Amino acid sequence: MSEKPLIIAIDGFSSCGKSTLARMLARTLGYTYIDSGAMYRAITLFALRKNLITNGTPDKEAILKELAGITISFGYDQENEHNITRLNGENVEEEIRRPEVSAYVSPVSAIREIREAMVLFQRKLGENGGIVMDGRDIGTVVFPHANLKIFMTADPEIRAQRRYLELSLKGIAVSMDDIRNNIAQRDYMDQNREISPLRKAPDAIILDNSNLNIQEQLDWVLEKMKTIHQENDH
């Protein structure tokens, strides 16, 4: 009997390696990977380019006026073997990961109308299953009936070290103190925003990957999936 494609929701704190695990899991399973965070980062980049963020505060009305004209799509770079996020057709994958975008993505993503538009888009992408999606509210808001929900966490200092290494490998110069402050600020904003705050879904399984490498994390998830398929077969 063929196994029904699942919806896998991965939520958790910033710089926990959610995207790395989700991408690897999707490739292993032949599923589609959807980076929900990249959607909010792309909108944040758009707002920054249009000077719609002043003194750290997004101009909500101005951004919402532009929203209908923003298209976000995903692709895969076969040559370099990594996912691509496109903003209005332009590959912005590297630009949306820069610290200046990270600094403003939380207040932009806290705007109710933006989240509602993105949630509708995300649900459409995943309506047939066979997807892995990571973010902050995938298991609680976007796909509350996901077959497997994972909530990722790790020690804040380890998260800061991982983020520093990731940016350094991309040639982006940034201090550890700036990264620590950014992570602490994002954690606070993500958990305390009014709309879709970061919460562990009651039926989510916690994955603390402070001391796990990526292969160990992947094996852990595949083991959980095996259990789900066995339960579905009975």
N, C-alpha and C positions, 0 to 999 in steps of 0.2 A: 504494500500500500504506500503510495507516495505521500510524503510529509507535506502538510499544508504550510505555505509560507507564513511566517510569523511577523508580527509587528513587535520590534524590540525598542524599548524606550530607555535611554541612558541619561539620567539627570545627575547633577552634582555641582560642586564648587568649581570656580575658575581654576585653570592650570592644574587640573587633576589628571589630565590625559584622556578626557572623555572622547575627544575627536580622534585621537590616535587609535584608541581601542575600537571605536565605532567603525572607522575606516577599515581597519584590519579585519574586523569581524564580518563586515559587508563583503569584502573581497573573498574571504574564506568561504562564505555561504553562497556567494553569487547573488547577494541582495543589493538593493540600491541604498547608498549612503546619503542621508540628508543632514546637512550641517545647519541646524536652525540658528545657531549663534552667528553664522556667517551672514544670514539674512539681515539680522539687526546691525551687524557691523557694516554691511553694505549701505544700509540706510543712513547710518551714522557718518560714513565717509561722504555720501551724497550731501548730507546736511553741512558737513565741514567745508566741502568744496564750494557750496553755495552761500557760505557765511551765515548759516541759519542757527549757529550756536554761539551765544554771546555770554562771556564771563561764566562759562560752564553750564549755562542754561539753554536748552533747545527752544527755538521759537516754534512752539507746537502748531499754531495755526498755519504758519508758512510751510512747515514740513508736510502737514496734512494736505495742503493745496497741491503739493508736488507729488503726493503718493501715487496717484493714478497713473502718472507718467513714468514711474520707476519699474523696471523689470529686473528680476533677479533670476538667474538660471545657474545650473551646475553642469560641469563637464569633467572629463578626465584627461589629463595630459599623459598620453602613453609613453612618450619619450622619457619624461622625468618621473613617471609613475607617481603622480600625486593629483589630488582633486583640485578643480578650478571653480572659483566663484566668479560669476560675471555680473556686472552692474551695467544695465543698458547695453549689453553686448561686449563690454570691455572686461578683460581679465584683470580683476583687482585682488586676486588671492593674496599676494604679498602685501599690498598696501593696507588691506583691512586688518592685518595682524600687527601693525605698528602701534607703539605705545600711545600716540596721540588719538588713535581711534579707540583703543582700549579704555582711555581715560573718560570717554563720553558715551560709550555704548550703553551703560546702565541707565542713565537718565533718559536716553532716547527710547530704549526698549521698555521703559516704564510707562510710556504714553499709551493709554488704553486703546485708542483707535488703531495705532500701529500694531499692537499685539493682536487685536481682533482680526485685522487684515492678514497678518502672517499666519495665525492659527488656521484660518480658512484655507490658505494656500498649502500649508503643511498637511492638513487632513486630506486635501485633494491628491497630493503627491503619494500619500500612503494608503489610499482607500482599498487597494487590492492586496495589501500585505507585502511580504518580502522586502521590508525596509528596516534599516537601523537608523534611528534619529537620536541625536544628542542635543541637550540644552539644559534649561532650568525648570521648565514646566511641562515636559513631554508626557511624563507618566501621570501628572496631576490634572492637566488641562487639555493638552492637544490630543493625546490618546489615553484616556483614563481606562480603556478596556484593552490596553496592550497585553500581548501574551506573556511578555517578560519585561519586568521593570527593574532596572538597576540604579542604585543611588551611589555615586562614587564620591569618595572623600580621601584625603591624605593630609599628613602633617603640613601646616602652613609653610614651614621653613623648607621642606622638601619640594613643595609646590613652587616656591620662589626660585629655588635652585634649578628646577626643570625649566621654568619660564626663562630664566637668565641664559641657560644653555641653548634653548630654542632660538632666542633672539640673536645670541652671539654667533651661532652657526649661520644665520642669515645676514651677518654683517651689520646688525643693528646695535649701536652702542647705547647702553643704558646701565644705570647703577643698580646694585642689589637693593639699596635702600628705597629707590623709586619703585622697584618691583614689589617689595614687601608692602609698601604703602598702598600701591595700586590694588594688590590682592586683598588687603584688609578693607579698603574702601569698597571694592566690588562685593565682597562677602556681605558687608553691612547693608549695602543698597539692595542687593539681590534678595536678602532675607526680609528686608523691612519695607519694600515697595508695596504700594496699595494693590496693584494689579498683578496677579499671578506670582506671588513671592516664591522664592526657592523653598520648597518643602519636600520632605521624603514622603512619597505616596505610602499609605498604610501597607500595601502589598508589595512594596519594592524590597529588593534584597540589597543589603549594604555591601559594597566592595571597597574596603580600605586598601588602597594599593601603595601605601607608603613604602613597603618593602617587597613589592612584587615587580618583576620585569614584565614587559609587554606580552611575552609568550605565556607566562604564568597566568596573567589576567585573561588572555584569550582562552586558555585551557579551562579556566574556572567558569567562564560564560558558556562554553560549549557543553560542559558537564551539566549546567543548569538547563540548557536547551534539551539535552537528552532526556532529562527527567520530565520535562513538559510534554515531549512527544510520546513518551511511554504512558503518561497519564491520559493523553488524548486517545491513545490506542485502546484503552480499557473502557 
